[in-house]
Amino acid sequence: MVRKWDTVTGRTVPIPNRTLLPNWDLRARLTELTQARAATRWQFPSDGNRFSELVSLLTAAKPAPAPLRVLLVSAKEEDFFLIREILERTRNTLAAELDHAQSLGEARAMLERQAHDLVLFAHETADAEAVQLQAEVVRAGTPVPFILLTEDADENTVAEIIEAGAWDCLSKSQLNGVNLTRTIRTTLALHFLRRDQQVAGEALRKLSQAVEASADLVVITNREGIIEYVNPAFEALTGYRHEEVCGQSPRILKSGEQGPEVYQEMWQTILGGNVFRGILVNRKKNGELFYLEQSICPVRDGTGQITHFISNGRDLTERLRLEAQLTQAQKMDAIGRLAGGVAHDFNNLLTIITSYSELALDAVAKTGALEAKIQEILQAARRAAELTRQLLAFSRKQPQALRVVELNPIIGDILRTLRRLIGEDIELTFQPGEDLGRLRVDPVQIEQILMNLAANARDAMPQGGHLHIETASVILDDAYIHCKPAVIAKGHYARITVNDDGAGIPRKDLPHIFEPFYTTKPEGEGTGLGLATVYGIVKQNKGFVWVYSEPGQGSVFKIYLPCVTEHKPVAESKDTKPEAPARGSETILLVEDETAVRRSTAEFLGLQGYTVLEAKDGLDALAVAKDFGSAIHLAVTDVVMPHMSGGQLAKELKRLRPETRLLFVSGYAGQTVLEHNVFDLETDFLQKPFSLKQLSSKIREALKRGQGAAATPH
């Protein structure tokens, strides 16, 4: 506890919890304040004008810019006259104007009415009014320095008043010009220093709160790189607590993913006084990598020497992950477009092969050796067409072609493809179930499911193994559904089970395996889309999928697809020779940019009795349509052509010949066809390669629907 000399009693007076020294020890106090501020990490320079005023008040080199307004609180009129006389005599060194309040209420009113620089309080014996007034001023938020004028106050009262906020104490018996002006100057100087210190402290508090609340990582190190401070965001992201890293080097976060040249460049930059900016790959306490967009700035002292470094970092892990997903998706989209383009060209070639093979079958002996050879050509063309369907399925632009089908034949047909996919070192077995029921699905999507699951199983068995596919008919009742977490409709389902004895799936990855772009494979070896595609197809067909897996024990995927009660599908004939195509006598405008496809199709249509008008592209077709004098009942047109697409041609033909129906054909997938403004794929579109029977059937359907109505592309 600090004690102060009282000139009235001749004894020291205790001043509890105060650090202010008596006015004659001002130099020591200012030295103490200066050292305290210099030791503070964050420096806040005082206002230059205020500093000049302080120097002026302390040295009395010149009067203050404006007279001080001093309020005297005293019940005695003689106190006012005495102090006013003293201030008048010292006006050249301390200009001041004196107001007088004879009571606490009057003083309160004067302080509310006008701001004062200083309050002189003449304290009477056992009078606590000074304490009350000081407390009110402090609570009002506009503190005014108080100087206590004592006469016969006891030690406790003086200490209480000083504890409440008085800056100094002056005995009336020692009241003269020198003592009063010195006390006023000292009090005001310390008041301004205290106010500046409070402003600086408030700024420091706000800055500290901002750093603590920042979502960015803030780290402060000394010049040698030893951590002295980390904010809560650092703790939350890295998993390290403040006490674990303070005193440590930031190398505790080093991941080993970046070469030493990165850190050499960083140190050269910041030791040279510059700001380093870059992306650093760090490692959390749990071993997980994270990417930090980091800026590191040097902090200098008053002499310009670097004393600390402050680092501000922003977590980029999620953003970079999304960017990588976007890049991967764009790459897959580009590959899909390439696959679609290859399929288009290949489908044109297959259309030529299929068409001429069917025409040749009609021209040869029914049981001759040549017929058997042509049948083999058609069989090969059919298998090649399946390959293009897989390319289109990979490009994911094929619309659903829903049919009521049996499941076992679809799986049986794709087994050969699956064996090529998984390799010879993996044994593939298939156990078809009985009485499965029928499904309303797109067979291509069933193939996609099996190919994706087989590819995953192959990657899980690099040394070879066994892949088993099994189908079964199951009835899901209330008891089964009740114990499952997902919403499942009860009823009759066909179940596909795909079982491998590979490496299995880690338990922590199981909840995420159906998420797009999530993969457990090494970087560059997986797209993260295979199981997501399986999940999407199953959900699209109102089914569900369960997976069971243990590390080292393989994986089991069970897919449930709802059965339908529709009519049983007619089994396709194994004979590739087409039945007799439907004939006609109408006029057909055939628009095809591939010459061989156009010629073979025109020859076939001519043999069926149609009048065929050939056009190599859309512009040529419009010219033919304008010049032809009779009705054109149907236009069979490719979709993607030079100069004018099939969709654009449809609009022009609608205007020119509204009675003409349209049938679109294309080697591209259905989604690409839609992008060219061709609609109603179910009724007005035929996918290449097609058989002549399929073409003739589609033509008859289009003509029957038409009966003079024009095609109406949107």
C-alpha positions in Angstrom: 0.0 0.0 0.0 1.3 3.4 -1.0 1.5 6.1 1.7 1.5 9.9 1.2 2.8 12.7 3.4 0.0 15.0 4.8 1.2 18.5 5.6 -1.7 19.1 8.0 -1.2 16.1 10.3 2.6 15.8 9.8 2.2 12.1 9.2 2.0 9.7 6.2 -1.4 8.9 4.9 -2.2 5.4 3.4 -3.5 5.4 -0.1 -4.9 1.9 -0.8 -4.5 0.3 -4.3 -3.1 3.4 -5.9 0.1 3.6 -8.0 0.3 7.4 -8.2 3.2 9.0 -6.4 3.2 12.4 -4.7 3.6 15.4 -6.9 7.2 16.0 -6.0 8.1 12.5 -7.4 6.6 13.2 -10.8 9.8 12.3 -12.7 9.9 8.8 -11.2 6.2 8.3 -12.0 6.7 9.3 -15.7 9.7 7.0 -15.9 7.6 4.2 -14.5 4.8 4.9 -17.1 7.2 5.1 -19.9 8.9 1.8 -19.1 5.5 0.2 -18.7 4.4 1.3 -22.1 7.7 0.3 -23.7 7.3 -3.2 -22.3 3.9 -3.5 -23.9 3.9 -5.7 -27.0 1.5 -3.4 -29.0 2.6 0.3 -29.2 0.1 3.1 -29.6 1.8 6.5 -30.1 0.1 9.5 -28.3 -1.3 12.4 -30.2 1.5 14.9 -31.0 -0.5 18.0 -30.0 -1.5 16.5 -26.7 2.2 15.6 -26.0 3.2 19.3 -26.6 0.5 20.4 -24.2 1.8 18.0 -21.6 5.4 19.3 -22.0 4.1 22.8 -21.7 2.2 22.1 -18.5 5.1 20.3 -16.9 7.8 22.8 -17.8 5.7 26.0 -17.7 7.5 27.1 -20.8 4.3 28.8 -22.0 0.7 29.0 -21.0 -1.8 26.4 -22.2 -3.6 27.3 -25.5 -6.8 28.1 -23.7 -7.5 29.0 -20.0 -8.3 26.1 -17.8 -11.8 26.0 -16.3 -11.5 25.1 -12.6 -14.4 24.3 -10.3 -14.0 25.0 -6.6 -16.4 23.1 -4.4 -16.4 24.8 -0.9 -19.0 26.0 1.5 -16.7 28.9 2.5 -16.7 32.1 0.5 -13.2 32.9 1.7 -11.8 29.8 0.0 -13.1 31.1 -3.3 -11.5 34.5 -2.9 -8.2 33.0 -1.8 -7.8 30.7 -4.7 -9.1 33.2 -7.2 -6.4 35.7 -5.9 -3.7 33.0 -6.3 -4.8 32.1 -9.8 -4.8 35.8 -10.8 -1.2 36.2 -9.6 -0.1 33.1 -11.6 -2.0 33.9 -14.8 1.2 34.4 -16.7 2.3 30.8 -16.0 -1.1 29.1 -15.6 -4.2 30.7 -17.1 -7.3 29.5 -15.4 -10.9 30.6 -14.8 -12.5 29.7 -11.5 -16.1 28.7 -10.9 -17.5 28.3 -7.4 -20.1 25.8 -6.1 -21.0 26.0 -2.4 -22.9 22.7 -2.3 -22.8 19.2 -3.8 -26.1 19.9 -5.7 -24.7 23.1 -7.1 -21.5 21.4 -8.2 -23.4 18.6 -9.9 -25.5 21.1 -11.8 -22.4 23.1 -12.9 -20.6 20.0 -14.1 -23.6 18.9 -16.1 -24.0 22.4 -17.6 -20.4 22.9 -18.6 -17.3 20.8 -18.9 -14.5 21.6 -16.4 -10.8 20.7 -16.6 -10.3 20.4 -12.9 -12.2 20.2 -9.6 -10.8 21.7 -6.3 -12.7 20.2 -3.4 -12.4 21.9 0.0 -13.1 19.0 2.3 -14.8 19.7 5.6 -14.4 17.5 8.7 -16.4 14.2 8.4 -17.9 15.3 5.1 -18.3 12.5 2.5 -19.6 14.8 -0.2 -16.3 14.7 -2.1 -16.5 10.9 -2.4 -20.1 11.0 -3.6 -19.4 13.7 -6.3 -16.3 11.9 -7.6 -18.2 8.6 -7.9 -21.0 10.3 -9.8 -18.5 11.9 -12.3 -16.8 8.6 -12.8 -20.1 6.8 -13.5 -21.1 9.5 -16.0 -18.1 8.5 -18.2 -16.5 11.9 -18.2 -13.9 11.7 -15.4 -12.5 15.1 -14.2 -9.3 15.2 -12.1 -9.9 16.1 -8.5 -7.6 17.9 -6.1 -8.5 17.6 -2.4 -7.9 20.8 -0.3 -7.7 19.5 3.3 -7.8 21.4 6.6 -8.4 18.9 9.4 -9.5 15.7 7.6 -8.5 12.4 9.1 -6.3 9.9 7.4 -9.1 7.5 6.5 -11.2 10.1 4.9 -8.3 11.4 2.8 -7.4 7.9 1.7 -11.1 7.2 0.8 -11.3 10.2 -1.4 -8.0 9.5 -3.1 -9.1 5.9 -3.6 -12.3 7.2 -5.2 -10.3 9.0 -7.8 -8.7 12.2 -6.4 -5.3 12.8 -8.0 -3.6 14.8 -5.2 -4.1 16.3 -1.8 -3.0 19.8 -0.8 -3.2 21.4 2.6 -4.9 24.8 2.9 -2.1 25.9 5.2 0.4 25.3 2.3 -1.8 27.0 -0.3 0.2 29.5 -2.3 0.9 30.2 -6.0 3.9 27.8 -6.3 2.3 24.9 -4.6 -1.1 25.3 -6.4 0.2 25.8 -9.9 2.7 22.9 -9.5 -0.1 20.6 -8.2 -2.5 21.6 -11.0 0.1 21.0 -13.7 1.1 17.7 -12.2 -2.4 16.5 -11.8 -3.4 17.5 -15.3 -0.3 16.0 -16.9 -1.0 12.7 -15.1 -4.7 12.9 -16.0 -3.8 13.2 -19.7 -1.3 10.4 -19.5 -3.9 8.3 -17.8 -6.5 9.1 -20.4 -4.1 8.3 -23.2 -3.3 5.0 -21.5 -7.0 4.2 -21.2 -7.5 4.9 -24.9 -4.5 2.7 -25.7 -5.7 0.0 -23.4 -9.2 0.1 -25.0 -7.6 -0.2 -28.4 -5.5 -3.0 -27.2 -8.5 -4.8 -25.8 -10.4 -4.5 -29.0 -7.5 -5.7 -31.0 -7.0 -8.6 -28.7 -10.7 -9.5 -29.0 -10.5 -9.3 -32.8 -7.5 -11.6 -32.9 -9.1 -14.0 -30.5 -12.4 -14.1 -32.4 -10.8 -14.2 -35.9 -11.6 -17.2 -38.0 -8.1 -17.0 -39.5 -5.1 -18.6 -37.8 -2.9 -16.1 -36.0 0.6 -17.1 -34.8 3.2 -14.8 -33.2 6.8 -15.9 -33.0 10.0 -14.2 -31.9 12.8 -13.5 -34.3 14.1 -17.0 -33.9 10.8 -18.5 -34.9 9.7 -19.7 -31.4 6.0 -19.5 -31.0 4.8 -17.0 -28.3 1.1 -16.8 -29.1 -1.6 -18.7 -31.1 -5.3 -17.8 -31.3 -8.3 -20.1 -30.7 -8.7 -20.6 -34.5 -5.3 -22.2 -34.5 -6.2 -24.5 -31.7 -9.5 -25.5 -33.3 -7.9 -26.4 -36.7 -4.6 -28.0 -35.7 -5.8 -29.8 -32.6 -2.8 -28.3 -30.6 -3.5 -26.4 -27.4 -1.9 -23.1 -26.7 0.4 -24.5 -24.0 1.5 -27.4 -26.3 2.9 -25.1 -29.0 4.1 -22.0 -27.1 7.9 -22.3 -26.9 7.9 -24.7 -29.9 9.0 -24.1 -33.4 6.3 -24.0 -36.2 8.1 -27.0 -37.5 5.7 -28.9 -35.3 3.2 -28.5 -38.1 5.6 -29.5 -40.9 4.0 -32.1 -43.2 7.0 -33.2 -45.3 4.8 -32.6 -48.4 6.8 -29.6 -49.5 10.5 -29.3 -50.2 13.1 -27.3 -48.2 13.2 -24.7 -50.9 9.7 -23.5 -49.9 10.8 -22.8 -46.3 14.1 -21.3 -47.4 12.3 -18.8 -49.5 10.0 -18.0 -46.6 12.8 -17.2 -44.2 14.8 -15.2 -46.7 11.7 -13.1 -47.4 10.7 -12.3 -43.8 14.3 -11.9 -42.5 14.8 -9.4 -45.3 11.9 -7.4 -43.9 9.3 -8.3 -46.5 6.0 -10.1 -46.3 5.8 -13.7 -47.3 2.7 -15.0 -49.0 2.1 -18.6 -50.1 0.2 -21.8 -49.5 1.8 -24.2 -47.0 0.8 -27.8 -46.6 0.7 -28.6 -42.8 -0.2 -31.5 -40.7 -2.6 -31.5 -37.8 -2.0 -33.1 -34.4 -4.0 -36.2 -35.6 -1.9 -36.5 -38.7 -4.4 -35.0 -41.2 -3.1 -32.7 -43.8 -4.5 -29.2 -44.3 -3.7 -26.4 -46.7 -3.0 -22.9 -45.4 -3.0 -19.7 -47.4 -0.4 -17.8 -45.2 1.0 -14.4 -44.9 3.9 -13.7 -42.5 4.9 -10.2 -41.6 7.9 -8.9 -39.6 7.2 -6.8 -36.5 9.8 -4.0 -35.8 10.6 -2.1 -32.6 11.2 1.6 -32.2 14.7 1.3 -33.7 13.5 -0.5 -36.8 14.9 -3.9 -35.7 12.8 -7.0 -36.3 11.7 -8.5 -33.0 8.8 -10.7 -33.9 6.9 -12.3 -36.8 3.1 -12.4 -37.1 1.5 -15.0 -39.3 -2.1 -14.9 -40.6 -3.4 -18.1 -42.2 -6.6 -19.1 -43.9 -7.7 -22.7 -44.2 -8.0 -23.6 -47.9 -8.5 -27.3 -47.5 -12.2 -27.4 -48.3 -11.8 -24.9 -51.2 -9.0 -26.9 -52.8 -11.0 -30.1 -52.4 -13.9 -28.6 -54.2 -11.7 -27.2 -56.9 -10.2 -30.7 -57.3 -13.6 -32.2 -57.6 -14.6 -29.6 -60.2 -11.4 -30.3 -62.2 -12.1 -34.1 -62.0 -15.7 -33.6 -63.0 -14.6 -31.4 -66.0 -12.1 -34.1 -66.9 -14.7 -36.8 -66.8 -17.1 -34.6 -68.8 -14.4 -34.2 -71.5 -13.8 -37.9 -71.5 -17.5 -38.5 -71.7 -17.8 -36.1 -74.7 -14.9 -37.9 -76.4 -16.6 -41.3 -75.7 -19.8 -39.9 -77.1 -18.1 -38.7 -80.3 -16.4 -42.0 -80.8 -19.7 -43.8 -80.3 -21.3 -41.6 -82.9 -18.7 -42.3 -85.5 -18.7 -46.0 -84.7 -22.5 -46.2 -84.8 -22.5 -44.7 -88.3 -20.1 -47.5 -89.4 -22.2 -50.1 -87.7 -25.4 -48.8 -89.4 -23.7 -49.3 -92.8 -22.5 -52.8 -91.9 -25.9 -53.8 -90.5 -27.9 -52.3 -93.3 -25.9 -53.9 -96.2 -25.7 -57.2 -94.3 -29.5 -57.3 -94.0 -29.9 -56.3 -97.7 -27.4 -59.1 -98.6 -29.4 -61.7 -96.6 -32.4 -61.0 -98.8 -30.4 -61.6 -101.9 -28.7 -64.9 -101.1 -30.0 -68.5 -100.8 -31.8 -69.1 -97.6 -29.7 -72.1 -96.5 -26.4 -71.4 -98.3 -22.9 -71.0 -96.8 -23.0 -67.3 -97.7 -26.1 -66.7 -95.5 -24.3 -68.2 -92.5 -21.3 -65.9 -93.1 -23.6 -62.8 -93.3 -25.3 -64.0 -90.1 -21.8 -64.0 -88.4 -21.3 -60.4 -89.6 -24.6 -59.4 -88.1 -23.7 -61.1 -84.8 -20.4 -59.2 -84.7 -22.2 -55.9 -85.5 -24.6 -56.6 -82.6 -21.7 -57.2 -80.2 -20.0 -54.0 -81.5 -23.2 -52.1 -80.9 -23.1 -53.3 -77.3 -19.7 -51.7 -76.9 -21.0 -48.4 -78.2 -23.8 -48.6 -75.7 -21.3 -49.0 -72.9 -19.4 -45.9 -74.2 -22.6 -43.9 -74.2 -23.4 -45.2 -70.7 -19.9 -44.1 -69.5 -20.6 -40.6 -71.0 -23.8 -40.6 -68.8 -25.8 -38.9 -71.5 -28.0 -41.8 -72.3 -31.6 -41.2 -71.2 -33.5 -44.0 -69.5 -35.0 -46.5 -71.9 -37.3 -48.3 -69.4 -38.5 -51.8 -70.4 -40.1 -54.6 -68.5 -37.3 -57.2 -68.5 -36.0 -60.4 -66.8 -32.9 -59.7 -64.7 -31.0 -62.9 -65.1 -30.6 -62.6 -69.0 -29.2 -59.1 -68.6 -26.6 -60.3 -66.2 -25.8 -63.3 -68.3 -25.3 -61.1 -71.4 -22.7 -58.9 -69.6 -20.6 -61.6 -68.0 -18.2 -61.7 -70.9 -17.6 -58.0 -70.7 -17.1 -58.3 -66.9 -14.5 -61.0 -67.3 -12.6 -58.8 -69.7 -12.9 -55.9 -67.2 -11.6 -57.7 -64.1 -8.9 -59.8 -65.8 -8.0 -63.4 -65.9 -6.5 -63.6 -62.4 -10.0 -63.1 -60.8 -12.5 -65.9 -61.0 -16.1 -64.7 -61.8 -19.1 -66.8 -61.0 -22.8 -66.2 -61.4 -25.6 -67.9 -59.6 -29.0 -67.0 -61.0 -32.0 -67.2 -58.7 -35.4 -68.6 -59.6 -38.8 -66.8 -60.0 -37.2 -63.4 -59.7 -40.1 -61.5 -61.1 -39.8 -58.8 -63.7 -38.3 -55.3 -63.4 -39.1 -52.1 -65.2 -35.6 -50.8 -65.7 -33.1 -49.6 -68.3 -30.9 -52.6 -69.0 -28.0 -50.4 -69.8 -28.2 -49.0 -66.2 -28.1 -52.6 -64.8 -24.9 -53.1 -66.8 -23.5 -49.9 -65.4 -24.1 -51.1 -61.8 -22.4 -54.4 -62.4 -19.5 -52.8 -64.2 -18.8 -50.3 -61.5 -19.0 -52.9 -58.7 -16.8 -55.3 -60.7 -14.2 -52.5 -61.3 -14.1 -51.7 -57.6 -13.8 -55.4 -56.7 -10.9 -55.8 -59.2 -9.0 -52.9 -57.6 -9.5 -54.5 -54.2 -8.0 -57.8 -55.4 -4.7 -56.8 -57.0 -3.3 -60.3 -56.5 -6.4 -62.0 -57.8 -9.4 -63.5 -56.1 -13.0 -64.4 -56.5 -16.0 -62.3 -57.6 -19.4 -63.8 -57.1 -22.7 -62.4 -58.5 -26.0 -63.9 -57.2 -29.7 -63.0 -57.8 -32.6 -63.9 -55.6 -36.3 -63.1 -55.2 -37.2 -61.6 -51.8 -40.3 -60.3 -50.0 -39.7 -57.4 -47.6 -42.3 -57.4 -44.9 -42.9 -55.0 -42.0 -40.6 -56.9 -39.7 -37.7 -56.5 -42.1 -38.4 -52.9 -42.8 -38.8 -52.0 -39.2 -35.1 -52.9 -38.4 -33.7 -50.9 -41.3 -32.8 -47.2 -40.8 -33.8 -46.1 -44.3 -37.4 -45.6 -45.6 -38.2 -48.7 -47.6 -41.5 -49.7 -49.2 -42.5 -53.3 -48.5 -43.1 -55.7 -51.3 -41.5 -58.0 -53.9 -37.9 -57.2 -54.8 -35.2 -58.7 -57.0 -31.9 -58.8 -55.1 -28.5 -58.6 -56.8 -25.6 -59.6 -54.5 -22.0 -58.8 -55.5 -19.4 -60.4 -53.3 -15.6 -60.2 -53.4 -12.8 -61.4 -51.1 -10.7 -58.3 -51.5 -9.1 -55.9 -49.1 -12.4 -54.6 -47.7 -13.4 -51.1 -46.8 -12.2 -49.3 -43.7 -14.9 -48.7 -41.1 -14.4 -45.0 -41.2 -15.0 -44.8 -44.9 -18.2 -46.8 -45.0 -20.5 -43.9 -44.3 -19.0 -41.9 -47.2 -18.5 -44.5 -50.0 -21.6 -43.4 -52.0 -20.7 -39.7 -51.8 -19.7 -38.2 -55.2 -15.9 -37.9 -55.6 -15.2 -39.8 -52.4 -12.6 -42.5 -53.0 -10.3 -44.7 -50.8 -7.9 -45.3 -53.7 -4.6 -43.6 -54.1 -4.5 -40.2 -55.8 -4.9 -40.5 -59.5 -6.4 -44.1 -59.4 -10.0 -43.4 -58.7 -12.7 -40.9 -59.8 -14.9 -41.2 -56.8 -17.9 -41.6 -59.1 -18.3 -45.3 -59.5 -20.3 -46.1 -56.3 -22.1 -42.7 -56.5 -23.3 -43.8 -60.0 -24.5 -47.1 -58.5 -26.4 -45.3 -55.7 -27.9 -42.8 -58.2 -29.2 -45.5 -60.5 -30.6 -47.6 -57.7 -32.4 -44.6 -56.2 -33.7 -43.6 -59.7 -35.3 -47.0 -60.0 -36.9 -46.8 -56.5 -34.5 -49.4 -55.0 -31.9 -49.3 -52.2 -28.5 -50.7 -51.6 -26.7 -52.1 -48.5 -23.0 -52.7 -48.1 -21.3 -55.0 -45.7 -17.5 -54.9 -45.4 -14.6 -55.6 -42.9 -11.0 -54.8 -43.6 -9.3 -57.9 -45.0 -12.6 -59.7 -45.2 -13.9 -58.5 -48.6 -17.1 -56.6 -49.4 -20.7 -57.5 -50.1 -23.1 -55.2 -52.0 -26.8 -56.1 -52.0 -29.0 -54.2 -54.4 -32.8 -54.4 -54.1 -34.9 -53.4 -57.1 -38.7 -53.5 -57.0 -40.5 -56.0 -59.2 -43.5 -55.1 -61.3 -46.7 -57.0 -62.2 -46.8 -56.0 -65.9 -47.1 -58.4 -68.8 -44.2 -60.8 -69.4 -41.9 -59.4 -72.0 -41.6 -61.2 -75.3 -38.3 -63.0 -75.6 -36.1 -61.7 -78.4 -35.3 -64.1 -81.1 -31.8 -65.5 -81.2 -31.9 -65.3 -85.0 -30.5 -62.0 -86.2 -32.2 -62.3 -89.6 -35.0 -59.7 -89.5 -38.6 -60.4 -90.2 -40.1 -58.9 -93.4 -40.1 -55.1 -92.9 -43.3 -53.1 -93.3 -43.7 -51.6 -96.7 -45.2 -48.3 -97.9 -45.7 -46.0 -100.9 -45.2 -42.6 -99.3 -42.5 -40.0 -100.1 -39.6 -39.8 -97.6 -37.0 -37.0 -97.5 -33.8 -38.7 -96.2 -31.2 -36.2 -94.7 -27.9 -37.8 -93.8 -24.4 -36.3 -94.0 -22.6 -39.7 -94.0 -22.7 -40.8 -97.6 -22.6 -44.6 -97.1 -25.3 -44.5 -94.4 -27.5 -42.4 -96.7 -27.0 -44.7 -99.7 -27.7 -47.9 -97.8 -30.8 -46.5 -96.1 -32.1 -45.0 -99.4 -31.6 -48.4 -101.2 -33.5 -50.2 -98.4 -36.4 -47.7 -98.4 -36.6 -47.9 -102.2 -36.9 -51.6 -102.0 -39.8 -51.2 -99.6 -41.8 -49.2 -102.1 -41.1 -45.6 -100.8 -40.2 -42.7 -103.0 -36.9 -41.4 -101.5 -35.5 -37.9 -101.8 -31.9 -37.7 -100.7 -30.2 -34.7 -99.1 -26.6 -34.5 -97.7 -27.4 -31.8 -95.1 -30.0 -29.4 -93.8 -29.5 -26.7 -96.5 -29.7 -29.3 -99.2 -32.9 -30.7 -97.7 -34.6 -27.3 -97.7 -33.7 -26.9 -101.4 -35.1 -30.3 -102.2 -38.3 -29.6 -100.2 -38.8 -26.3 -102.1 -38.3 -27.8 -105.5 -40.3 -31.0 -105.1 -43.8 -30.5 -106.5 -45.7 -33.2 -104.5 -46.3 -34.0 -100.8 -43.4 -35.1 -98.6 -45.0 -37.3 -96.0 -41.9 -37.9 -93.7 -38.4 -36.5 -93.3 -35.9 -38.9 -91.8 -33.0 -36.7 -90.7 -29.8 -37.0 -88.8 -29.5 -34.7 -85.8 -25.9 -33.4 -85.8 -24.9 -32.2 -89.3 -22.8 -29.4 -90.7 -24.4 -26.1 -91.6 -27.7 -26.9 -90.0 -28.7 -29.3 -87.2 -31.7 -31.6 -87.4 -33.6 -29.4 -84.9 -33.1 -26.2 -87.0 -34.1 -28.1 -90.1 -37.3 -29.2 -88.4 -38.3 -25.6 -87.7 -37.7 -24.6 -91.3 -39.6 -27.6 -92.6 -42.5 -26.8 -90.3 -42.8 -23.4 -91.9 -42.2 -24.7 -95.4 -44.2 -28.0 -95.3 -46.3 -28.2 -92.2 -47.8 -31.5 -93.2 -44.4 -33.3 -93.1 -43.6 -35.5 -90.1 -40.1 -36.0 -88.8 -38.1 -39.0 -87.6 -34.7 -38.2 -86.1 -31.8 -40.6 -86.1 -28.4 -40.2 -84.6 -25.3 -42.0 -83.4 -25.0 -39.6 -80.5 -26.6 -40.2 -77.1 -30.0 -39.0 -76.3 -28.9 -36.1 -74.1 -26.8 -34.7 -77.0 -29.9 -35.0 -79.2 -31.9 -33.0 -76.7 -29.2 -30.2 -76.7 -30.0 -29.8 -80.5 -33.6 -29.1 -79.8 -35.0 -32.5 -80.7 -37.8 -33.6 -78.5 -40.1 -36.6 -77.9 -37.3 -39.2 -78.0 -39.7 -42.1 -77.4 -41.8 -41.5 -80.5 -39.7 -39.5 -82.9 -36.1 -40.7 -82.4 -34.2 -43.8 -83.5 -30.7 -44.5 -82.1 -28.0 -45.7 -84.4 -27.1 -48.4 -85.2 -30.5 -49.7 -86.1 -31.7 -52.7 -88.0 -33.8 -52.2 -91.2 -36.8 -53.7 -89.4 -36.5 -51.2 -86.7 -36.2 -48.3 -89.2 -39.3 -49.5 -91.2 -41.3 -50.0 -88.0 -40.4 -46.5 -86.8 -41.3 -45.0 -90.2 -44.8 -46.6 -90.1 -45.4 -45.4 -86.5 -44.4 -41.8 -87.5 -46.6 -41.9 -90.6 -49.6 -43.2 -88.6 -49.2 -40.6 -85.9 -48.9 -37.9 -88.5 -51.7 -38.2 -90.9 -50.8 -34.8 -92.2 -49.6 -33.2 -88.9 -46.2 -31.5 -88.9 -43.4 -32.2 -86.5 -43.4 -29.7 -83.7 -39.9 -29.2 -82.2 -40.0 -26.8 -79.2 
